[in-house]
Amino acid sequence: MSETMRNIGLGIILMKVRFSVSVAKVHNGFGFTTAMYVEMKNMTDHQRLAIQLWCDENDLPVKYRANRKDEIKAWVEALAPYESLLHDRSGYERTKWVLANPMPTSKRDEWSDFYEWVVQLWDDFNENGELN
């Protein structure tokens, strides 16, 4: 029974999990930052129990929104074998890309690196879904 419930939990996760990545201006000071999270909304208590079984087996937190980098990375790695089955495949791909290609800092002496990341790498990925 628990094997079946874990598989049901994985199925629910594949349909409900959402990955979000955005680039935003920092509120204090100058520059930009990336904001990422993994989110699962609208779970019933029974769905949460099935999800919890699969998450416990994979050492993942079950919460409405995971936004710590280590939690996001753990979710991306745990779902890697199932990425072709994810409902939010584009969000997953963007999150995976940003984890592999972190945004450089926008310090004055590294401005060209930051500009290249934003204008060339990030924009190209979002327009074409791949690096050029």
HELIX and SHEET records of a PDB file:
HELIX    1   1 SER A    2  LYS A   16  1                                  15    
HELIX    2   2 ASP A   45  GLU A   57  1                                  13    
HELIX    3   3 LYS A   69  LEU A   79  1                                  11    
HELIX    4   4 ALA A   80  LEU A   85  5                                   6    
HELIX    5   5 ARG A   89  ALA A  100  1                                  12    
HELIX    6   6 ARG A  108  GLU A  110  5                                   3    
HELIX    7   7 TRP A  111  TYR A  115  1                                   5    
HELIX    8   8 GLU A  116  TRP A  122  3                                   7    
HELIX    9   9 ASP A  123  ASN A  128  1                                   6    
SHEET    1   A 3 ARG A  18  LYS A  25  0                                        
SHEET    2   A 3 PHE A  32  GLU A  39 -1                                        
SHEET    3   A 3 ARG A  65  ALA A  66 -1                                        
END                                                                             
